[in-house]
Amino acid sequence: MTFEEIKNLDEQYVIHAYSRFPVAIDRGQGAVLWDVNGKEYIDFTAGIGVTSLGYADEGWMKAVTEQAAKLSHISNLFYTEPYAKVAQKLCVPTGMSNVMFSNSGAEANEAMIKLARKWSFDQYGKGRGTVITLRNSFHGRTITTLAATGQDKFHDYFFPFTEGFRYADANDIDSLEGVAGHDVCAVMMELIQGEGGVLPLDQEYVHKVADLCEKRDWLLLIDEVQTGIGRTGALFAFQQYDIQPDAVSFAKGIAGGLPFGGVMSGEKCRDVFTPGTHGTTFGGNPIAAAASCYVLDQLDAPFLAQVREKGDYLRAQVEELELPCLGKTRGMGLMIGVEVNEGWTNRELAGRLIESGLLVLTAGPGLRFLPPLTITQEEMDRGLSILKGTLG
């Protein structure tokens, strides 16, 4: 189909909940994409951090097709091998205790909130279900995860929102203590606020929050939907902050392009969910789990070291360009935020770059780069060349 034919179908039959750029992507290889007209793009988005191993990875395709030919789905009333192997591959290197699977990041965060509230109910009874989150955070688009999100612009239209959330300023332990109370059961935070602008939390602050949670017997919940699965140069970002959370959510890049997510619990929460207290039809789907096994097998120490090196290279090169519209960079690994200087908007710059053949994302007021973790030196340099030629 042509771009216009696809666009016309979208206009006629698709709910317009997205503001799309005028590009229809057809196929990909590595970190390169082609649209339906054959135009080539370097991808610094990875489907918002999802296609962690790039496009058309042979091992990933083999894992998916072999499992599809064997068993595509069976209910969670039965055991299957793929999800059990994923659980082991997640728990052993992280020190977490067990896993419950879902299909998306929002679902994973919903499960994590439910886990915290049931844990508190089991320990203390009713009246202790409030979760503290951080201003400028983003935790999903369901009613409950919107309520958990600490940005006023998301607290509109869909009233009534789920109760039981209060918000503190990031990197300000006094602000967090100021909203605490007898009704709090947990603190939930992203270690790098992704949608808020790629804003890493201070190490000292994170440790103070962890200490406060231990002191008050609150659960420490870490949202790793965007930061997990190698994105920051470690399997999970919390490992780089040297903390051990009580629960961790994950999704996006774990299955390399298929819908998959979940929540890992620590030993403290190991037995909170019992049969019938939570569930999902597609959680732990065999095909997505087989893809996840393959992805996780690639994320060994040398691979993760390369992610850190690639991130350092991209950040250094962007800053060395000294483009008039861009400022400082920040982030960890291949999760990179770039400041947009006054006089430009991130949507305007993203549109110009996409038109020139470089796919980028926005986050907060800045730009965001989340390329495939497998992006090559040549692909990075081609993207940087487009960046310079378009915005220089």
C-alpha positions as CSV (number, residue, x, y, z in Angstrom):
1,M,0.0,0.0,0.0
2,T,1.1,3.6,-0.6
3,F,1.5,6.1,2.3
4,E,-1.7,7.9,1.3
5,E,-3.7,4.6,1.2
6,I,-2.4,3.7,4.7
7,K,-3.1,7.2,6.0
8,N,-6.6,7.2,4.6
9,L,-7.4,3.9,6.3
10,D,-6.1,5.4,9.5
11,E,-8.2,8.5,9.2
12,Q,-11.3,6.5,8.5
13,Y,-11.0,3.6,10.9
14,V,-8.5,4.3,13.7
15,I,-9.2,6.3,16.8
16,H,-7.0,9.3,16.7
17,A,-5.2,9.0,20.1
18,Y,-1.8,9.6,18.5
19,S,-0.2,12.6,16.8
20,R,1.7,10.7,14.1
21,F,4.6,12.0,12.0
22,P,3.9,11.6,8.2
23,V,5.9,8.4,7.8
24,A,4.7,4.8,7.2
25,I,7.4,2.4,8.2
26,D,7.5,-0.8,6.2
27,R,10.6,-2.9,7.3
28,G,13.9,-2.7,9.2
29,Q,17.3,-4.3,9.5
30,G,19.6,-3.6,12.5
31,A,19.0,0.1,13.4
32,V,17.9,1.0,9.9
33,L,14.3,1.4,8.8
34,W,12.6,1.9,5.4
35,D,9.2,3.5,4.8
36,V,6.7,2.3,2.2
37,N,8.3,4.6,-0.4
38,G,11.8,3.0,0.1
39,K,13.2,6.0,2.0
40,E,15.9,5.0,4.6
41,Y,16.0,6.1,8.2
42,I,18.4,5.6,11.1
43,D,16.5,4.7,14.2
44,F,17.3,6.4,17.5
45,T,13.9,5.3,18.9
46,A,13.7,1.5,19.0
47,G,9.9,1.8,19.1
48,I,10.3,3.8,22.4
49,G,12.9,1.4,23.8
50,V,11.2,-1.8,22.7
51,T,13.2,-3.3,19.8
52,S,16.2,-3.8,22.0
53,L,18.1,-6.0,19.5
54,G,17.2,-4.0,16.5
55,Y,15.2,-5.3,13.5
56,A,15.3,-8.7,11.9
57,D,17.8,-10.2,14.3
58,E,18.3,-13.7,13.1
59,G,18.5,-15.4,16.5
60,W,15.4,-13.5,17.7
61,M,13.4,-14.5,14.6
62,K,14.5,-18.1,15.0
63,A,13.4,-18.2,18.7
64,V,10.0,-16.7,17.8
65,T,9.2,-18.9,14.8
66,E,10.3,-22.1,16.5
67,Q,8.1,-21.4,19.5
68,A,5.2,-20.3,17.2
69,A,5.4,-23.6,15.4
70,K,5.3,-25.5,18.8
71,L,2.8,-23.6,21.0
72,S,1.4,-20.1,20.6
73,H,-0.7,-19.8,23.7
74,I,-2.1,-21.8,26.6
75,S,-3.8,-20.5,29.7
76,N,-1.9,-19.9,33.0
77,L,-3.8,-22.8,34.4
78,F,-1.0,-24.9,32.9
79,Y,2.8,-24.8,33.1
80,T,5.0,-24.0,30.0
81,E,8.8,-23.9,29.8
82,P,9.4,-20.5,28.2
83,Y,8.0,-18.3,31.0
84,A,9.7,-20.4,33.7
85,K,13.0,-19.9,32.1
86,V,12.5,-16.1,31.7
87,A,11.7,-15.9,35.5
88,Q,15.0,-17.7,36.3
89,K,17.0,-15.5,33.9
90,L,15.5,-12.4,35.7
91,C,15.8,-13.4,39.3
92,V,19.2,-15.0,39.5
93,P,21.3,-12.0,38.3
94,T,19.2,-9.4,40.2
95,G,18.7,-11.1,43.6
96,M,14.9,-10.8,43.2
97,S,12.7,-13.6,44.4
98,N,10.0,-14.3,41.9
99,V,8.1,-12.8,38.9
100,M,4.5,-12.3,37.7
101,F,4.2,-11.6,34.0
102,S,2.0,-9.1,32.2
103,N,1.7,-7.6,28.7
104,S,2.8,-4.0,29.1
105,G,4.5,-1.5,31.4
106,A,1.2,0.0,32.6
107,E,0.0,-3.5,33.5
108,A,3.2,-4.2,35.3
109,N,2.9,-1.0,37.3
110,E,-0.7,-1.8,38.2
111,A,0.5,-5.2,39.5
112,M,3.2,-3.6,41.5
113,I,0.8,-1.2,43.1
114,K,-1.6,-4.0,43.9
115,L,1.3,-6.0,45.3
116,A,2.3,-3.2,47.7
117,R,-1.3,-2.6,48.9
118,K,-2.0,-6.3,49.5
119,W,1.4,-6.7,51.3
120,S,0.4,-3.7,53.5
121,F,-3.1,-5.1,54.1
122,D,-1.6,-8.5,55.0
123,Q,0.8,-6.9,57.5
124,Y,-1.2,-4.0,58.9
125,G,-4.9,-4.3,57.8
126,K,-6.9,-1.5,56.1
127,G,-6.0,2.2,56.0
128,R,-2.3,1.9,54.9
129,G,-2.5,1.9,51.1
130,T,-1.1,5.2,50.0
131,V,1.8,5.1,47.5
132,I,4.2,8.1,47.3
133,T,5.4,8.9,43.8
134,L,7.6,11.7,42.4
135,R,6.6,14.8,40.6
136,N,7.4,14.7,36.9
137,S,7.1,10.9,36.9
138,F,5.3,8.7,34.4
139,H,3.9,5.3,35.2
140,G,1.3,4.5,32.5
141,R,-2.0,5.4,31.0
142,T,-4.5,3.3,32.9
143,I,-6.7,5.1,35.4
144,T,-4.6,3.9,38.3
145,T,-1.2,4.5,36.7
146,L,-2.3,7.9,35.5
147,A,-3.1,8.7,39.1
148,A,0.4,7.5,40.1
149,T,2.0,9.7,37.5
150,G,3.2,12.9,39.1
151,Q,2.4,15.3,36.3
152,D,-0.7,17.5,36.5
153,K,-1.3,17.4,32.7
154,F,-2.2,13.7,33.0
155,H,-4.8,14.3,35.8
156,D,-7.6,15.5,33.6
157,Y,-10.7,14.2,31.7
158,F,-10.9,10.7,33.2
159,F,-12.4,11.4,36.6
160,P,-12.7,9.9,39.1
161,F,-9.1,8.9,39.3
162,T,-7.9,6.1,41.7
163,E,-7.2,7.4,45.2
164,G,-4.2,6.7,47.3
165,F,-1.3,8.6,45.8
166,R,0.7,11.6,47.0
167,Y,3.6,13.3,45.2
168,A,7.0,14.5,46.3
169,D,9.7,16.5,44.6
170,A,12.5,14.4,43.1
171,N,15.9,14.6,44.8
172,D,14.4,16.2,47.9
173,I,14.1,13.9,50.8
174,D,12.5,16.6,53.0
175,S,9.7,16.8,50.4
176,L,9.1,13.1,50.6
177,E,9.1,13.1,54.4
178,G,6.7,16.0,54.2
179,V,4.0,14.0,52.4
180,A,4.5,10.9,54.5
181,G,1.9,9.7,57.0
182,H,0.5,6.7,58.8
183,D,-1.4,5.6,55.7
184,V,1.7,5.1,53.4
185,C,2.7,1.7,52.3
186,A,5.3,2.3,49.6
187,V,7.4,4.7,47.5
188,M,7.3,4.2,43.8
189,M,9.8,5.9,41.4
190,E,11.7,5.7,38.2
191,L,15.5,6.0,38.7
192,I,15.6,7.9,35.4
193,Q,12.4,9.9,34.7
194,G,11.9,8.9,31.1
195,E,8.9,10.7,29.7
196,G,9.6,13.6,32.1
197,G,12.8,14.4,30.2
198,V,15.4,11.7,30.9
199,L,16.2,12.9,34.4
200,P,18.4,10.6,36.5
201,L,17.8,10.7,40.2
202,D,20.8,11.5,42.4
203,Q,22.5,8.5,43.9
204,E,22.5,10.0,47.4
205,Y,18.8,10.7,47.2
206,V,17.9,7.2,46.1
207,H,19.9,5.7,49.0
208,K,18.1,8.1,51.5
209,V,14.7,6.9,50.1
210,A,15.8,3.3,50.4
211,D,16.8,3.9,54.1
212,L,13.6,5.8,54.8
213,C,11.5,2.9,53.4
214,E,13.4,0.4,55.6
215,K,12.9,2.6,58.6
216,R,9.2,3.1,58.1
217,D,8.5,-0.4,56.8
218,W,7.4,0.9,53.4
219,L,8.0,-1.0,50.2
220,L,10.5,0.4,47.7
221,L,9.0,0.0,44.2
222,I,11.2,0.8,41.2
223,D,9.6,1.3,37.8
224,E,12.1,0.0,35.3
225,V,9.7,-0.2,32.3
226,Q,12.0,2.1,30.3
227,T,15.3,1.8,32.2
228,G,15.4,-2.0,32.4
229,I,16.6,-4.8,30.2
230,G,20.1,-3.4,29.4
231,R,18.9,0.1,28.4
232,T,21.2,1.9,30.9
233,G,24.2,-0.4,30.6
234,A,23.1,-2.8,33.3
235,L,20.4,-5.4,33.3
236,F,18.4,-3.0,35.5
237,A,19.2,0.5,36.5
238,F,18.7,-0.3,40.2
239,Q,21.9,-2.3,40.0
240,Q,23.8,0.8,39.1
241,Y,22.3,2.6,42.1
242,D,23.4,-0.2,44.5
243,I,20.0,-0.8,46.0
244,Q,17.8,-3.8,46.4
245,P,14.1,-2.9,45.8
246,D,11.1,-4.8,47.2
247,A,9.5,-4.9,43.7
248,V,10.6,-3.9,40.2
249,S,8.4,-3.5,37.1
250,F,9.7,-4.2,33.6
251,A,8.4,-4.3,30.0
252,K,9.4,-2.6,26.7
253,G,12.7,-4.2,25.5
254,I,12.4,-7.5,27.2
255,A,10.9,-9.4,24.3
256,G,12.6,-7.4,21.5
257,G,9.4,-6.2,19.9
258,L,6.6,-8.3,21.3
259,P,4.2,-7.3,24.1
260,F,5.7,-8.6,27.4
261,G,6.2,-7.2,30.9
262,G,5.9,-8.1,34.5
263,V,6.8,-7.3,38.1
264,M,9.6,-8.9,40.1
265,S,9.2,-9.2,43.9
266,G,11.8,-9.4,46.5
267,E,11.7,-12.0,49.3
268,K,9.6,-9.7,51.5
269,C,6.8,-9.8,48.9
270,R,7.4,-13.3,47.6
271,D,4.1,-14.8,48.8
272,V,1.8,-11.7,48.6
273,F,0.0,-12.7,45.4
274,T,-1.9,-16.0,46.0
275,P,-4.2,-17.8,43.5
276,G,-7.0,-15.6,42.4
277,T,-5.6,-12.3,43.7
278,H,-4.1,-11.2,40.4
279,G,-4.0,-12.5,36.8
280,T,-3.9,-11.8,33.1
281,T,-4.9,-13.9,30.1
282,F,-1.7,-13.3,28.0
283,G,0.9,-12.9,30.8
284,G,3.8,-15.2,30.2
285,N,2.7,-16.0,26.6
286,P,5.0,-18.7,25.2
287,I,6.0,-16.9,22.0
288,A,6.8,-13.6,23.8
289,A,8.6,-15.6,26.6
290,A,10.7,-17.4,24.0
291,A,11.7,-14.0,22.5
292,S,12.5,-12.8,26.0
293,C,14.8,-15.8,26.7
294,Y,16.7,-14.9,23.6
295,V,17.0,-11.2,24.5
296,L,18.1,-11.9,28.0
297,D,20.7,-14.4,26.8
298,Q,22.4,-11.6,24.8
299,L,22.8,-9.2,27.7
300,D,26.0,-10.6,29.2
301,A,28.7,-8.4,30.7
302,P,30.6,-7.5,27.5
303,F,27.3,-6.6,25.7
304,L,26.3,-4.3,28.6
305,A,29.7,-2.7,28.6
306,Q,29.3,-1.9,25.0
307,V,25.9,-0.3,25.7
308,R,27.7,2.0,28.2
309,E,30.4,2.8,25.7
310,K,28.0,3.5,22.9
311,G,26.0,5.9,25.2
312,D,29.1,7.7,26.2
313,Y,30.1,8.1,22.5
314,L,26.7,9.4,21.4
315,R,26.5,11.9,24.2
316,A,30.1,13.2,23.7
317,Q,29.5,13.5,19.9
318,V,26.2,15.4,20.3
319,E,27.8,17.9,22.7
320,E,30.9,18.3,20.5
321,L,28.6,19.3,17.6
322,E,27.6,22.5,19.5
323,L,24.4,22.8,17.6
324,P,22.7,26.2,18.2
325,C,19.4,24.5,19.0
326,L,20.7,21.8,21.4
327,G,22.2,22.0,24.9
328,K,23.6,19.5,27.3
329,T,22.9,15.8,27.3
330,R,22.1,13.5,30.2
331,G,21.2,9.9,30.9
332,M,22.8,6.5,31.3
333,G,23.8,4.0,28.7
334,L,21.6,4.3,25.6
335,M,18.9,6.2,27.4
336,I,19.9,9.8,26.4
337,G,18.1,13.1,26.9
338,V,19.2,16.2,25.0
339,E,18.2,19.7,26.0
340,V,16.5,21.9,23.5
341,N,17.5,25.6,23.7
342,E,15.2,28.5,23.9
343,G,13.7,29.5,20.6
344,W,13.1,25.9,19.4
345,T,10.6,23.2,20.3
346,N,11.4,19.5,20.6
347,R,8.4,18.6,18.3
348,E,9.7,21.0,15.6
349,L,13.3,19.6,15.8
350,A,12.0,16.0,15.8
351,G,10.0,16.6,12.7
352,R,12.9,18.1,10.9
353,L,15.2,15.2,11.8
354,I,12.6,12.6,10.8
355,E,12.1,14.3,7.5
356,S,15.9,14.1,7.0
357,G,16.1,10.4,7.8
358,L,16.7,10.2,11.6
359,L,14.0,9.0,13.9
360,V,14.1,10.6,17.4
361,L,11.8,11.0,20.3
362,T,10.7,13.8,22.6
363,A,10.7,13.7,26.4
364,G,9.6,16.6,28.6
365,P,10.9,19.8,26.8
366,G,13.9,17.9,25.2
367,L,14.8,15.2,22.7
368,R,15.3,11.6,23.7
369,F,17.5,8.9,22.0
370,L,16.7,5.3,22.7
371,P,18.4,3.4,19.8
372,P,18.5,-0.3,19.6
373,L,21.2,-1.7,22.0
374,T,22.8,-3.4,19.1
375,I,23.3,-0.2,17.0
376,T,26.6,-0.2,15.2
377,Q,29.3,2.5,15.1
378,E,28.5,3.1,11.4
379,E,24.8,3.5,12.2
380,M,25.5,5.9,15.1
381,D,27.8,8.0,12.9
382,R,25.2,8.1,10.1
383,G,22.6,9.3,12.6
384,L,25.0,11.9,14.0
385,S,25.8,13.1,10.4
386,I,22.0,13.6,9.8
387,L,21.8,15.5,13.1
388,K,24.6,17.8,12.2
389,G,23.4,18.4,8.6
390,T,19.8,19.1,9.6
391,L,20.3,21.2,12.7
392,G,23.7,22.7,12.1
